[in-house]
Amino acid sequence: MSLVTASDTPRRIVWRLGAVGSALALIGVSVMVAVSVGAVAVPLGTVWGVALDRVLPGIVTPDWSAGRESIIWDIRLPRVILAGLVGAGLGLCGAALQAVTRNMLADPHLLGISSGGAFGAIAALLHTGMFIGLLTVPLMAFGGALAATALVLGVAHLARATSADRLVLAGVAVSFVVMAGANILIFLGDPRATHTVVFWMLGGLGLAQWSHLLFPVAVLVPCSLWLWSRRGALNAMCLGDETAATLGIAVGRFRLAVFTVAALITGVMVAFSGIIGFVGLMMPHLVRMVAGGDNARVLPGSALAGAVFLIWADAGARVVMAPEDLPIGIVTGVTGGLFFLWLMIRRA
């Protein structure tokens, strides 16, 4: 994929390069500011110094304590980067799902992926125990998400549910069934451990580690490139199944492929962050208000908006009840509810 093609005019090339530069600058500033705030405030200069010293040793003279360096590099920076990855993945999936379903209320949790992740995490926390250490919860959550995805696709195949509405119904039905199973696990589990389960189900990034970031990156990058390469087909799907079919798109197969890719991204993100709602629902709406409906702009715009939004939401969650962390799902839920109330009033 190239940002510049032979048909681009110089003005368009400058605009694209400027947009990419602005996006990278916005992400960089958001990351550094988010790292600096929390129960223990750290000056921005110290944040930059620690980051530069770790990336390019010897380029700056360390004038900070080992405790602050540990807070910045070992705790906050991986957490903020994970927030950006999760937000980008959820925003991207929301844009893709809304295109293939032609449903502006579609989001990454529509297919029951989050319910499957919750089932796996609850099983690890209350029943199986941490048999492989800290990776037990995210790996079992990921396995549950994949199992829920396979169940949705299997139901859709058996019912020949290739239309957008019937695929949505299959996802919603599976979500209810899987969440019922998760509630049974909670009911049968140790009551003393339920507070941990509740916190995970409300969303949280406090378990982020550098070694964990490899998994979201390894899934998000290739899946994002695949969705970007299908931006023309996604635009056609927005016009209806008949129009897309006349343009040579295998509608049912393409929709299932997009659902599978979105499920893979969402499953991995939920495995490492818990259930975080409204990001995939809000970001595509905001981007379309600014950039229009072309998925060539909506897809990267939703990923960028989701990353920036979740970075700032996580920073707010660490500050509003410091030194306690407010579950980030509460922050996104309140923000999402207010956003849609505003949207309803605006359209009225």
C-alpha positions as CSV (number, residue, x, y, z in Angstrom):
1,M,0.0,0.0,0.0
2,S,1.4,3.4,-1.0
3,L,0.2,6.8,0.2
4,V,1.1,8.3,-3.2
5,T,0.1,7.0,-6.6
6,A,0.8,8.0,-10.2
7,S,-2.6,9.7,-10.6
8,D,-2.2,12.0,-7.6
9,T,-1.8,15.7,-8.2
10,P,0.9,17.6,-6.2
11,R,-1.7,19.3,-4.1
12,R,-3.2,15.9,-3.2
13,I,0.2,14.5,-2.4
14,V,1.0,17.4,-0.1
15,W,-2.4,17.1,1.6
16,R,-2.0,13.4,2.2
17,L,1.6,13.8,3.6
18,G,0.3,16.6,5.8
19,A,-2.6,14.5,7.1
20,V,-0.2,11.6,7.9
21,G,2.2,14.0,9.7
22,S,-0.6,15.6,11.7
23,A,-2.0,12.2,12.7
24,L,1.4,11.0,13.9
25,A,2.0,14.3,15.8
26,L,-1.4,14.0,17.5
27,I,-0.8,10.4,18.5
28,G,2.7,11.4,19.9
29,V,1.4,14.3,21.9
30,S,-1.5,12.3,23.3
31,V,0.8,9.4,24.4
32,M,3.3,11.7,26.1
33,V,0.6,13.7,27.9
34,A,-1.2,10.6,29.0
35,V,2.0,9.1,30.4
36,S,2.7,12.2,32.4
37,V,-0.6,12.2,34.3
38,G,-1.9,9.9,37.0
39,A,-1.7,9.4,40.7
40,V,1.9,10.6,40.5
41,A,2.3,13.4,38.0
42,V,5.5,13.4,36.0
43,P,6.8,16.4,34.0
44,L,6.7,16.1,30.3
45,G,10.4,16.8,30.0
46,T,11.1,13.7,32.2
47,V,8.8,11.6,30.0
48,W,10.6,12.6,26.9
49,G,14.0,12.1,28.6
50,V,13.2,8.6,29.7
51,A,11.8,7.6,26.3
52,L,14.9,9.0,24.5
53,D,17.3,7.4,26.9
54,R,15.6,4.0,26.4
55,V,15.5,4.3,22.6
56,L,18.8,6.0,22.1
57,P,21.0,5.3,25.2
58,G,23.4,8.1,26.1
59,I,21.6,10.9,24.1
60,V,20.4,12.6,27.3
61,T,21.8,12.8,30.8
62,P,19.5,11.0,33.3
63,D,18.4,13.4,36.0
64,W,15.4,11.5,37.3
65,S,15.0,8.8,39.9
66,A,14.8,5.1,39.2
67,G,11.2,5.1,40.6
68,R,10.0,7.7,38.1
69,E,11.8,5.8,35.3
70,S,10.0,2.6,36.3
71,I,6.6,4.4,36.4
72,I,7.1,5.9,32.9
73,W,8.7,3.0,31.1
74,D,7.4,-0.1,32.8
75,I,3.9,0.9,33.8
76,R,2.4,3.8,32.0
77,L,4.0,3.7,28.5
78,P,3.0,0.1,27.7
79,R,-0.5,0.9,29.1
80,V,-0.9,4.0,27.0
81,I,0.3,2.2,23.8
82,L,-2.1,-0.7,24.5
83,A,-4.9,1.9,24.8
84,G,-4.0,3.3,21.4
85,L,-3.9,-0.1,19.8
86,V,-7.2,-1.2,21.3
87,G,-8.9,2.1,20.4
88,A,-7.5,1.9,16.8
89,G,-8.7,-1.7,16.4
90,L,-12.2,-1.1,17.8
91,G,-12.6,2.1,15.7
92,L,-11.5,0.3,12.6
93,C,-13.8,-2.7,13.2
94,G,-16.7,-0.4,13.8
95,A,-16.2,1.4,10.5
96,A,-15.9,-1.9,8.6
97,L,-18.9,-3.5,10.2
98,Q,-21.1,-0.5,9.7
99,A,-20.2,-0.6,6.0
100,V,-21.0,-4.2,5.4
101,T,-24.2,-4.3,7.5
102,R,-25.4,-0.8,6.4
103,N,-26.3,-0.4,10.1
104,M,-24.9,2.7,11.7
105,L,-25.4,1.1,15.2
106,A,-23.1,-1.8,14.4
107,D,-20.0,-2.2,16.5
108,P,-17.3,-4.8,17.1
109,H,-19.3,-6.4,19.9
110,L,-22.2,-7.1,17.6
111,L,-21.1,-10.6,16.8
112,G,-20.7,-11.8,20.4
113,I,-16.9,-11.5,20.3
114,S,-16.8,-9.6,23.6
115,S,-19.1,-12.2,25.2
116,G,-16.8,-15.0,24.2
117,G,-13.8,-13.1,25.6
118,A,-15.6,-12.5,28.9
119,F,-16.5,-16.2,29.1
120,G,-12.8,-17.2,28.7
121,A,-11.6,-14.6,31.2
122,I,-14.1,-15.5,33.8
123,A,-13.3,-19.2,33.4
124,A,-9.6,-18.4,34.0
125,L,-10.2,-16.1,37.0
126,L,-12.7,-18.2,38.9
127,H,-12.2,-21.8,37.8
128,T,-9.0,-22.8,36.1
129,G,-6.6,-20.6,38.0
130,M,-3.5,-18.8,36.6
131,F,-1.9,-22.0,35.3
132,I,0.5,-20.1,32.9
133,G,0.9,-16.9,34.9
134,L,-0.3,-13.5,33.9
135,L,-0.9,-14.7,30.3
136,T,-3.7,-17.0,31.4
137,V,-6.5,-14.5,31.4
138,P,-5.7,-12.8,28.0
139,L,-5.1,-16.2,26.3
140,M,-8.2,-17.8,27.5
141,A,-10.2,-14.6,26.7
142,F,-8.8,-14.8,23.2
143,G,-9.7,-18.4,22.9
144,G,-13.3,-17.7,24.1
145,A,-13.6,-14.8,21.6
146,L,-12.4,-17.1,18.7
147,A,-14.9,-19.8,19.8
148,A,-17.7,-17.3,19.8
149,T,-16.7,-16.1,16.4
150,A,-16.7,-19.6,15.0
151,L,-20.1,-20.2,16.6
152,V,-21.6,-17.1,15.0
153,L,-20.2,-18.1,11.6
154,G,-21.4,-21.7,12.0
155,V,-24.9,-20.5,12.9
156,A,-24.9,-18.1,9.9
157,H,-23.8,-20.9,7.6
158,L,-26.3,-23.4,8.8
159,A,-29.1,-20.9,8.6
160,R,-27.8,-19.6,5.3
161,A,-27.9,-16.1,6.9
162,T,-25.9,-14.2,4.3
163,S,-28.0,-11.0,4.5
164,A,-26.8,-8.2,6.8
165,D,-29.9,-8.3,9.0
166,R,-29.8,-12.1,9.6
167,L,-26.0,-12.0,10.3
168,V,-26.7,-9.4,12.9
169,L,-29.4,-11.5,14.5
170,A,-27.1,-14.5,14.6
171,G,-24.5,-12.5,16.4
172,V,-27.0,-11.1,18.9
173,A,-28.4,-14.5,19.6
174,V,-25.0,-16.1,20.2
175,S,-24.0,-13.1,22.4
176,F,-27.0,-13.7,24.7
177,V,-26.2,-17.4,25.0
178,V,-22.5,-17.0,25.7
179,M,-23.2,-14.2,28.3
180,A,-25.6,-16.6,30.0
181,G,-22.9,-19.1,30.2
182,A,-20.5,-16.5,31.6
183,N,-23.1,-15.6,34.3
184,I,-23.3,-19.2,35.2
185,L,-19.5,-19.3,35.7
186,I,-19.8,-16.3,38.0
187,F,-22.6,-17.8,40.0
188,L,-20.6,-21.1,40.5
189,G,-17.3,-19.3,41.2
190,D,-15.7,-18.1,44.4
191,P,-17.6,-15.0,45.6
192,R,-14.3,-13.5,47.0
193,A,-12.9,-13.3,43.5
194,T,-15.9,-11.7,41.8
195,H,-14.6,-8.2,42.2
196,T,-11.7,-9.1,39.9
197,V,-14.2,-10.4,37.3
198,V,-16.3,-7.3,37.5
199,F,-13.4,-5.0,37.0
200,W,-12.2,-7.0,33.9
201,M,-15.8,-7.0,32.4
202,L,-15.9,-3.2,32.8
203,G,-12.6,-2.9,30.9
204,G,-9.1,-2.2,32.2
205,L,-5.6,-1.7,30.9
206,G,-3.7,-2.1,34.1
207,L,-2.2,-5.4,33.2
208,A,-0.4,-4.0,30.1
209,Q,3.2,-5.2,29.7
210,W,5.7,-4.7,26.8
211,S,5.7,-8.4,26.1
212,H,1.9,-8.3,25.6
213,L,1.9,-5.6,22.9
214,L,3.3,-7.9,20.3
215,F,0.0,-9.8,20.0
216,P,-2.3,-6.8,19.2
217,V,0.3,-5.4,16.8
218,A,0.8,-8.7,15.0
219,V,-3.0,-8.9,14.4
220,L,-3.9,-5.3,13.9
221,V,-1.3,-4.4,11.2
222,P,-2.1,-7.1,8.6
223,C,-5.9,-7.0,9.3
224,S,-5.9,-3.2,8.9
225,L,-4.0,-3.5,5.6
226,W,-6.5,-6.0,4.3
227,L,-9.5,-3.8,5.2
228,W,-7.8,-0.8,3.6
229,S,-7.2,-2.8,0.4
230,R,-11.0,-3.6,0.3
231,R,-12.1,0.0,0.8
232,G,-13.7,0.2,-2.7
233,A,-15.7,-3.0,-2.0
234,L,-16.8,-1.5,1.4
235,N,-18.0,1.6,-0.4
236,A,-20.0,-0.6,-2.8
237,M,-21.5,-2.5,0.1
238,C,-22.8,0.8,1.6
239,L,-24.9,1.2,-1.5
240,G,-26.7,-2.1,-1.1
241,D,-26.2,-5.8,-1.9
242,E,-27.7,-5.5,-5.4
243,T,-25.4,-2.7,-6.4
244,A,-22.3,-4.4,-4.9
245,A,-23.2,-7.6,-6.8
246,T,-23.5,-5.8,-10.1
247,L,-20.0,-4.5,-9.5
248,G,-18.7,-8.1,-9.3
249,I,-18.5,-8.5,-5.5
250,A,-19.5,-11.8,-4.0
251,V,-21.6,-10.2,-1.3
252,G,-22.2,-13.0,1.1
253,R,-18.6,-14.2,1.0
254,F,-17.1,-10.7,1.3
255,R,-19.4,-9.9,4.3
256,L,-18.4,-13.1,6.1
257,A,-14.7,-12.3,5.4
258,V,-15.1,-8.8,6.9
259,F,-16.9,-10.2,9.9
260,T,-14.1,-12.7,10.4
261,V,-11.4,-10.1,10.2
262,A,-13.3,-7.8,12.6
263,A,-13.8,-10.7,15.0
264,L,-10.1,-11.5,15.0
265,I,-9.2,-7.9,15.8
266,T,-11.8,-7.5,18.4
267,G,-11.0,-10.8,20.1
268,V,-7.4,-10.0,20.5
269,M,-8.1,-6.5,21.8
270,V,-10.8,-7.7,24.3
271,A,-8.4,-10.4,25.5
272,F,-5.9,-7.7,26.6
273,S,-8.3,-4.9,27.7
274,G,-11.6,-6.4,28.8
275,I,-14.9,-5.3,27.4
276,I,-14.8,-1.7,26.2
277,G,-17.9,-0.5,24.5
278,F,-19.0,2.5,22.3
279,V,-15.5,3.1,20.8
280,G,-16.4,1.2,17.5
281,L,-19.8,2.8,17.6
282,M,-18.8,6.5,18.1
283,M,-15.6,6.9,16.1
284,P,-17.0,6.2,12.6
285,H,-19.8,8.6,13.2
286,L,-17.4,11.4,14.2
287,V,-15.1,10.7,11.2
288,R,-18.0,10.8,8.7
289,M,-19.1,14.2,10.1
290,V,-15.7,15.6,9.2
291,A,-14.4,13.5,6.3
292,G,-17.5,12.2,4.5
293,G,-18.5,8.6,3.8
294,D,-15.6,7.4,1.6
295,N,-14.0,4.5,3.4
296,A,-10.6,5.5,2.1
297,R,-10.9,8.2,4.8
298,V,-13.3,6.6,7.2
299,L,-11.2,3.5,7.9
300,P,-7.9,5.3,8.8
301,G,-9.8,8.2,10.4
302,S,-11.8,5.8,12.7
303,A,-8.6,4.0,13.7
304,L,-6.9,7.3,14.5
305,A,-9.9,8.7,16.4
306,G,-10.3,5.5,18.3
307,A,-6.7,5.5,19.4
308,V,-6.7,9.1,20.5
309,F,-10.0,8.8,22.3
310,L,-9.1,5.7,24.3
311,I,-5.7,7.1,25.2
312,W,-7.4,10.2,26.7
313,A,-10.2,8.1,28.2
314,D,-7.6,5.9,30.0
315,A,-5.8,9.1,31.2
316,G,-9.0,10.4,32.6
317,A,-9.8,7.0,34.3
318,R,-6.4,7.2,36.1
319,V,-7.0,10.8,37.3
320,V,-10.6,11.1,38.2
321,M,-10.4,8.8,41.3
322,A,-6.7,8.8,41.9
323,P,-4.9,6.8,43.3
324,E,-7.6,4.2,42.3
325,D,-8.2,3.4,38.6
326,L,-11.7,3.8,37.4
327,P,-12.6,1.0,34.9
328,I,-12.2,2.5,31.5
329,G,-15.5,0.9,30.3
330,I,-17.4,3.3,32.6
331,V,-15.7,6.3,31.0
332,T,-16.4,5.1,27.4
333,G,-20.0,4.2,28.4
334,V,-20.8,7.6,29.8
335,T,-19.1,9.3,26.9
336,G,-20.9,7.1,24.4
337,G,-24.3,7.6,26.0
338,L,-23.9,11.4,26.0
339,F,-22.7,11.3,22.4
340,F,-25.7,9.5,21.2
341,L,-28.1,11.8,23.2
342,W,-26.4,14.7,21.5
343,L,-26.7,13.0,18.1
344,M,-30.4,12.4,18.6
345,I,-31.0,16.0,19.6
346,R,-28.9,17.3,16.7
347,R,-30.8,15.3,14.1
348,A,-34.2,16.2,15.6
